[in-house]
């Protein structure tokens, strides 16, 4: 049941990403403006992340999942009809808030379910989320050019929302229950002071997520505008990246039987980040004479960096939960608040770098951030030992 929720979560929220070129065209803005508008969804995310962790602890996961899914998919069904940048900004902030709230609630439920047996479910559940994201990316690629954007996303939103409500209702007695206690250690003032937040894991998580956000936002536009591929083919890079994430997340529990999680993180970040940089620069150069050859080089880099990045976010989140005395849902909110606040800065930097130079140059920024995560490998290993 929980795996199906993770699948639908990825399937629902990533469906419009491969169609960003159409969304950008509807708004009539440039790369810098579009990237900034997309990144402003982080404002809603930050507000949600600060508030929702304690709410899940107080009221339980089911109520928060229902409320957040309602706001999320209502806004998602609306945003594809919008042509005003200001209205887009408002709707995108609601989407950001809904995604973050559901993220905290469903991951809080996952931590609750994995606690009795001590099994590390998070990476595999995130892998299932990635399967949903890949499925919807492939579907979007097939629909581009044949089904209007608004019909696609409106139908998707209704289907996913209704399916989620059915699954949430079936979780029943196994859901994370709310707590009526009003302990001081669970207050907003204490939970969000500097000494109580795992800044190290939060910063590492942000660096690992930067490449995911950048590829989600820019891969299709990069393929169309700088590699000169068609709109439908431009959906392939993101889908391939997600496929690599799925393979990595579903395989990590087997790989760590032979290699420590710390060493796996070092190899994944350094090799994945460096080869992605080479692939982007070489792909653009080769595409001047052969678009297909340049595109294939970039696809190779995306697949490798997807494998390298795949285990980082769920592993760092799980490590932060183990290192903290706060409830799991609150830790998820804390880490998410760090991620989203910093992404609010990183995304516009990437967007305006793309505007001032090129998308290829802008994509180098998250690659270097990914490589920086290698410095945390020994701490993560120590938590898991």
Secondary structure, 3 states (H helix, E strand, C coil): CHHHHHHHHHHHHCCCHHHHHHHHHHHCCCHHHHHHHHHCHHHHHHHHHHHHHHHHHHHEHHHHHHHHHHHHHHHHHHHCCCCCHHHHHHHHHHHHHHHHHHHHHHHHHHHHHHHCCCCCCHHHHHHHHHHHHHHHHHHHHHHCCCCCHHHHHHHHHHHHHHHHHHHHHHHHHHCCECCCCCCHHHCHHHHCCHHHCCHHHHHHHHHHHHHHHHHHHHHHHHHHHCCCCCCCHHHHHHHHHHHHHHHHHHHHHHHCCCCCHHHHHHHHHHHHHHHHHHHHHHHHHHHCCCHHHHHHHHHHHHHHHHHHHCCHHHHHHHHHHHHCCCCHHHHHHHHHHHHHHHHHHHHHHHHHHHHHCCHHHHHHHHHHHHHHHHHHHHHHHHHHC
